[in-house]
Structure formats: C-alpha cells, structure tokens
C-alpha cells in the first residue's frame, strides 16, 4: 500500500510517504542522515560524502544515528526516544553541565568510563526524546580544542536544523490521519517542530 500518513499530536506532526513497512519502533524519530540537508552540513564544515549511517551500518534499537568524519574526530548526531533525564539517571554518564544552545536548554556530559573525555555529548530535549550531538576523537588523537568544546560548537551550528519535537512510534499520544491525494509532505519531522514554542 502506497500512501501518505500524518501522525498528529499536541501541535507537532510528521508525515511519512511511501510503502508501509514493518514497525521498527523508530518511525517518527528525527533522522539526522536524511533530515539534515547537505547544504547545512557543508555550511558547518562537515563533508556529506563522509556520512555513516548508524554504528558501522548496524541499526541501534530506539535510535537514529548519523556521523561525519573530520581530520581528527567524528561528529555524531543521535536521535532517540530517551530524554535527557534518562541520561542523567543512567550511571554510565557523568560530568553533567547545563548549557544554552541557540536559546534552548541543553546538557553536556560524557561517559563515566571515559575519564579522558575522548567523546563528549551535548543533548537537547525534544518532545518525547532527545537529540545528542557528540564529538569523538579518532584513536584518542589530541586536538587543539577539547571534545566538549567541539561538541558544543557543532551543537550551536546545527541547532537550527534540529527539531523541537518528534513523535516516536511507541508514543500513545499519536493518532493517524490520512492526507488527501496531492497533499504536501514534509520530512518525517514536520516544519512546525522547527519553530520556537509560542508563549
């Protein structure tokens, strides 16, 4: 069955086009490999040709992951159903610092098993999940800047291309709505998710 489906909830929506596929639990998540335009990557100094999907091409349940290679490190964007509160509650992570990225609350942290901080994360909450931007040193190569500074810099540079909401398939708040033929589609994360919330 080919068609277009809109999942709408509380002012955020997404559109998925194409043939129906078995549920993987990741539909509705922001997909950094597909949803960040090459023009944005080039603007922030990343080469789209170095893109790698998932981790060594292996899909990670509950996550959409994309990475790009720089001379001494990787830039990785993770999109998942887990919130930043989940990260704070996870003993695998430590060193939490509160930041503001593009006017959005953010959290910087690293793995508890990485005392040299060869990989640093900057996380942004989105509705029903979070998006993490990481800088990961290649073979523990020393850089002029720390991995946390690099991760923060890319989080700032990419923030405008990152949504404020997403609706993972497992969300009970989603409901399907079929668009009429000829309806206009967006990427899996609707344009309304990129606008600041109205107060």
matplotlib code that plots the C-alpha trace (Angstrom):
import matplotlib.pyplot as plt

x = [0.0, 1.5, 0.2, 0.9, 0.3, 0.3, 0.8, -0.5, -0.2, -0.3, 0.8, 3.6, 3.2, 5.1, 4.5, 5.7, 5.5, 5.9, 5.1, 4.1, 6.9, 7.0, 7.3, 10.8, 9.9, 11.9, 9.3, 8.7, 12.2, 14.3, 16.7, 19.9, 21.2, 18.0, 16.8, 19.9, 20.4, 23.8, 23.9, 23.7, 26.4, 28.7, 27.9, 29.1, 32.2, 31.1, 31.6, 28.3, 30.5, 31.9, 28.4, 28.0, 24.5, 24.1, 27.1, 29.2, 26.0, 24.1, 20.8, 20.6, 17.1, 15.4, 18.0, 18.6, 22.4, 24.5, 28.2, 30.6, 34.4, 36.7, 40.5, 41.0, 37.5, 33.9, 30.8, 27.8, 24.1, 21.9, 18.1, 16.2, 13.2, 15.2, 15.1, 18.0, 16.5, 17.0, 20.7, 21.1, 19.6, 22.0, 25.1, 27.0, 27.1, 28.7, 30.0, 26.7, 26.8, 23.7, 24.1, 22.0, 22.3, 20.5, 18.4, 17.4, 18.2, 20.9, 23.1, 26.7, 28.1, 30.4, 30.7, 31.7, 34.2, 35.9, 38.0, 40.0, 36.7, 37.6, 33.8, 31.6, 27.8, 25.6, 22.0, 18.8, 15.4, 12.7, 9.1, 9.3, 13.0, 16.3, 18.9, 22.6, 25.5, 28.8, 32.4, 34.5, 38.3, 39.8, 42.1, 42.3, 44.1, 44.9, 43.0, 43.6, 40.1, 38.5, 35.9, 33.3, 34.2, 33.9, 30.6, 29.2, 30.4, 28.6, 25.5, 25.3, 26.0, 23.4, 20.7, 18.6, 18.4, 17.3, 13.6, 12.0, 9.6, 9.4, 6.8, 8.3, 6.1, 5.7, 4.1, 0.5, -0.3, -0.1, -3.1, -3.1, -4.7, -4.6, -4.0, -5.9, -4.2, -1.9, -1.3, 2.1, 4.6, 7.4, 10.3, 9.4, 9.6, 7.1, 8.1, 6.1, 8.6, 11.4, 9.6, 10.1, 7.0, 4.5, 4.1]
y = [0.0, 3.3, 6.5, 9.4, 9.3, 12.1, 11.5, 14.5, 15.2, 18.4, 20.8, 18.6, 16.4, 14.3, 13.0, 9.7, 8.8, 5.5, 1.9, 0.5, -1.4, -3.5, -1.3, -0.9, 1.3, 4.2, 5.7, 9.4, 9.9, 12.7, 11.0, 13.1, 11.4, 12.1, 15.3, 17.5, 18.9, 18.6, 22.4, 22.7, 20.2, 22.0, 25.3, 24.0, 22.4, 18.8, 16.8, 14.9, 12.3, 11.1, 10.3, 7.0, 5.7, 4.0, 2.4, 0.6, 0.3, -1.6, 0.0, 0.6, 0.0, 3.2, 5.5, 7.1, 7.8, 9.6, 10.5, 12.5, 12.4, 15.3, 15.2, 14.1, 13.3, 12.3, 14.4, 12.2, 13.1, 10.7, 11.0, 8.8, 8.2, 8.7, 12.0, 13.9, 13.0, 9.4, 10.2, 11.9, 8.8, 6.5, 5.7, 5.2, 9.0, 11.7, 15.3, 16.9, 20.7, 22.8, 24.9, 27.1, 26.1, 28.5, 29.6, 26.0, 24.3, 21.7, 19.3, 18.4, 15.1, 12.2, 8.5, 7.6, 5.1, 7.8, 9.9, 11.5, 12.6, 11.3, 11.5, 14.3, 14.7, 17.8, 16.8, 18.8, 17.7, 17.3, 16.2, 12.5, 12.1, 13.9, 14.7, 14.4, 15.9, 14.2, 14.8, 11.6, 11.7, 9.4, 6.9, 9.3, 11.9, 15.1, 18.1, 21.8, 22.0, 19.6, 17.2, 19.0, 22.3, 20.8, 19.1, 22.4, 24.2, 21.7, 21.7, 25.5, 25.3, 22.6, 23.7, 25.5, 22.2, 20.2, 19.8, 20.7, 17.8, 14.2, 11.5, 8.0, 5.2, 3.9, 7.2, 6.7, 10.3, 9.8, 9.3, 8.6, 11.0, 10.2, 13.2, 13.6, 12.9, 15.7, 16.8, 18.4, 16.4, 17.3, 15.3, 12.8, 15.7, 18.4, 22.0, 23.1, 21.3, 23.7, 26.8, 28.1, 27.3, 30.2, 31.5]
z = [0.0, -1.0, 0.6, 2.9, 6.6, 9.1, 12.8, 14.7, 18.4, 20.5, 17.8, 16.4, 13.5, 11.0, 7.5, 6.2, 2.5, 0.7, 1.2, 4.5, 6.3, 9.4, 12.5, 13.9, 16.8, 15.2, 12.8, 13.6, 15.0, 13.5, 11.2, 11.0, 7.9, 6.0, 7.7, 7.9, 4.4, 2.8, 2.4, 6.2, 6.7, 4.3, 5.9, 9.3, 7.8, 7.5, 4.3, 3.4, 1.5, 4.8, 6.2, 8.0, 9.0, 12.4, 14.1, 11.4, 9.4, 12.2, 13.3, 17.1, 18.5, 19.6, 17.9, 14.6, 14.3, 11.7, 11.8, 9.7, 9.6, 10.4, 10.3, 13.9, 15.2, 14.3, 14.7, 15.5, 15.9, 17.8, 17.8, 20.3, 22.5, 25.7, 27.4, 29.0, 32.4, 31.3, 30.5, 34.0, 35.7, 33.8, 35.8, 32.5, 32.1, 34.2, 34.2, 33.5, 32.7, 31.9, 28.7, 26.4, 22.8, 20.4, 23.3, 24.1, 27.4, 26.8, 28.8, 28.2, 29.5, 28.8, 29.6, 33.1, 31.6, 29.6, 32.1, 29.3, 27.6, 24.1, 23.4, 24.6, 24.2, 24.0, 24.4, 23.5, 24.8, 22.2, 23.0, 23.7, 23.4, 22.9, 20.2, 21.1, 19.2, 20.0, 19.2, 19.3, 19.0, 16.4, 18.2, 21.1, 19.0, 20.8, 19.5, 20.0, 21.5, 23.9, 22.6, 24.7, 23.1, 19.7, 20.5, 21.8, 18.7, 16.4, 18.6, 18.2, 14.4, 13.8, 16.3, 13.6, 11.7, 14.7, 15.6, 18.9, 18.8, 17.4, 17.9, 18.2, 17.1, 20.6, 21.7, 22.9, 22.0, 18.2, 16.0, 12.3, 9.8, 6.1, 3.8, 0.6, -2.7, -3.7, -0.1, 0.6, 2.5, 4.9, 6.1, 8.9, 11.4, 10.4, 9.8, 12.9, 15.1, 14.0, 15.3, 18.9, 21.0, 21.4, 24.9]

ax = plt.figure().add_subplot(projection="3d")
ax.plot(x, y, z, "-o")
ax.set_aspect("equal")
plt.show()
